[in-house]
Amino acid sequence: MHLHKYEKIWLTLGVISLIIFLSVVGVSAFSQNHTPAGGMETIDPKKVNETAPFDNPGVTQLDDDTYQATIVAMAFGYTAPELKVPVGKEVVFKVTSTDVVHSFTIDNTKVNMMVVPGRITTKSYTFEKPGTYLILCNEYCGTGHHMMYTEIEVYEE
């Protein structure tokens, strides 16, 4: 196979650019300790309301410094009674879906997860400031998608 001189130059530049790009992404991921969100646990989407901890959604205190927020995403809403957590405490969010793919995003934080039926998605986060944070779905899930939101209140102890 014969390659023209310019084809060889562009091919070489493309391969070098790809190697540099993958090296930068790999080094930054390891140096900043990036990890994929949780989601390896499975659950039967038809039995979510019968399966712990989703049979009793809401906030529970696990120990002095850790809380768990259990939330079920479904068509156009989240099933979670009043969500209130103290500032400075770790909150472990456990979220699943009963119908279609949703997302779970807390505005102005680094919490942004895909919520897939049959999977339990987990993410922990510590709120540094008190206030009311908007939780919304960023994955188009149907005609009522724009109504899918709730709030979490972070309070001073």
C-alpha positions as CSV (number, residue, x, y, z in Angstrom):
1,M,0.0,0.0,0.0
2,H,1.4,3.3,-1.0
3,L,0.8,6.4,1.1
4,H,1.5,9.9,-0.1
5,K,4.0,11.9,1.9
6,Y,1.2,14.2,3.2
7,E,-0.9,11.3,4.2
8,K,1.9,9.9,6.3
9,I,2.5,13.3,8.0
10,W,-1.2,13.7,8.8
11,L,-1.5,10.1,10.0
12,T,1.5,10.5,12.2
13,L,0.2,13.7,13.7
14,G,-3.2,12.1,14.3
15,V,-1.6,9.1,16.1
16,I,0.6,11.4,18.2
17,S,-2.4,13.6,19.1
18,L,-4.4,10.6,20.2
19,I,-1.6,9.3,22.4
20,I,-1.2,12.7,24.0
21,F,-5.0,13.0,24.6
22,L,-5.3,9.5,26.1
23,S,-2.2,10.1,28.3
24,V,-3.6,13.4,29.7
25,V,-7.0,11.9,30.4
26,G,-5.5,8.8,32.0
27,V,-3.0,10.7,34.2
28,S,-5.5,13.3,35.3
29,A,-8.1,10.6,36.2
30,F,-5.6,8.7,38.3
31,S,-4.0,11.8,39.9
32,Q,-7.4,13.3,40.9
33,N,-8.7,9.9,42.1
34,H,-11.7,9.9,39.7
35,T,-13.9,6.9,40.1
36,P,-17.1,5.9,38.4
37,A,-20.4,6.3,40.3
38,G,-21.7,3.3,42.2
39,G,-24.4,1.2,40.6
40,M,-23.2,-2.4,40.7
41,E,-26.0,-3.5,43.0
42,T,-29.1,-4.8,41.3
43,I,-32.8,-4.7,42.3
44,D,-36.0,-6.1,40.7
45,P,-37.7,-2.9,39.4
46,K,-41.2,-4.5,40.0
47,K,-40.4,-5.1,43.7
48,V,-38.7,-1.8,44.6
49,N,-41.4,-0.8,47.0
50,E,-41.1,-4.1,48.8
51,T,-37.3,-4.2,49.0
52,A,-35.3,-2.5,51.8
53,P,-34.2,0.3,52.0
54,F,-36.6,1.5,49.2
55,D,-39.7,0.3,51.1
56,N,-39.1,3.2,53.4
57,P,-37.6,6.1,51.4
58,G,-36.2,9.1,53.1
59,V,-33.3,10.1,55.3
60,T,-31.9,7.9,58.0
61,Q,-28.9,8.4,60.3
62,L,-26.3,5.6,60.0
63,D,-23.9,7.0,62.6
64,D,-22.8,10.3,64.1
65,D,-21.3,11.6,60.9
66,T,-23.2,9.7,58.2
67,Y,-26.7,9.9,56.8
68,Q,-28.4,7.8,54.1
69,A,-30.9,9.3,51.7
70,T,-33.0,6.6,49.9
71,I,-34.9,7.8,46.9
72,V,-37.0,6.2,44.2
73,A,-37.2,7.8,40.8
74,M,-40.3,7.3,38.8
75,A,-42.2,8.9,36.0
76,F,-42.0,12.6,36.6
77,G,-41.0,12.6,40.3
78,Y,-38.9,11.3,43.1
79,T,-40.4,9.3,46.0
80,A,-38.8,10.8,49.0
81,P,-40.5,12.4,51.9
82,E,-39.1,15.6,53.2
83,L,-35.3,15.5,52.6
84,K,-33.4,17.3,55.4
85,V,-29.7,16.7,56.3
86,P,-27.3,18.6,58.5
87,V,-24.4,20.6,57.0
88,G,-20.9,19.0,57.2
89,K,-22.2,15.4,57.5
90,E,-21.6,12.8,54.8
91,V,-24.8,11.9,53.0
92,V,-25.0,8.6,51.0
93,F,-27.6,8.8,48.3
94,K,-29.1,5.5,47.2
95,V,-31.3,5.9,44.2
96,T,-33.1,3.5,41.9
97,S,-35.8,3.7,39.2
98,T,-39.0,1.8,38.8
99,D,-39.7,2.6,35.1
100,V,-37.2,4.2,32.7
101,V,-33.7,5.8,32.9
102,H,-33.6,9.0,34.9
103,S,-30.9,11.1,36.3
104,F,-30.3,12.4,39.8
105,T,-28.6,15.8,39.8
106,I,-28.2,18.1,42.7
107,D,-27.7,21.7,41.5
108,N,-24.4,23.4,42.5
109,T,-22.8,20.1,43.7
110,K,-20.8,17.3,42.2
111,V,-23.8,14.9,42.5
112,N,-24.9,13.8,39.1
113,M,-25.9,10.1,38.6
114,M,-27.7,8.0,36.1
115,V,-30.6,6.1,37.6
116,V,-31.3,2.9,35.7
117,P,-34.2,0.5,36.4
118,G,-32.8,-2.7,38.0
119,R,-29.7,-0.9,39.4
120,I,-29.0,0.9,42.7
121,T,-26.9,4.0,42.1
122,T,-24.9,5.2,45.1
123,K,-23.0,8.5,45.6
124,S,-21.8,10.1,48.8
125,Y,-21.6,13.8,49.3
126,T,-20.9,16.3,52.1
127,F,-22.7,19.6,51.9
128,E,-20.5,22.5,53.0
129,K,-23.1,25.2,53.1
130,P,-26.7,25.2,54.5
131,G,-29.5,26.0,52.2
132,T,-32.1,24.4,49.9
133,Y,-30.7,22.5,46.9
134,L,-32.6,21.7,43.8
135,I,-32.7,18.0,42.7
136,L,-33.7,17.4,39.1
137,C,-33.7,14.9,36.3
138,N,-31.4,15.7,33.4
139,E,-32.4,12.7,31.4
140,Y,-35.5,13.1,29.2
141,C,-37.9,10.6,30.6
142,G,-41.2,11.5,29.0
143,T,-43.7,14.3,28.4
144,G,-43.7,15.3,32.1
145,H,-40.0,15.4,32.4
146,H,-39.9,19.1,33.1
147,M,-41.9,18.5,36.3
148,M,-39.4,16.0,37.7
149,Y,-37.7,17.8,40.6
150,T,-37.6,18.0,44.3
151,E,-35.5,19.7,46.9
152,I,-33.2,18.8,49.8
153,E,-32.8,21.1,52.8
154,V,-29.3,21.3,54.4
155,Y,-29.5,22.8,57.9
156,E,-27.1,24.0,60.6
157,E,-27.0,21.8,63.6
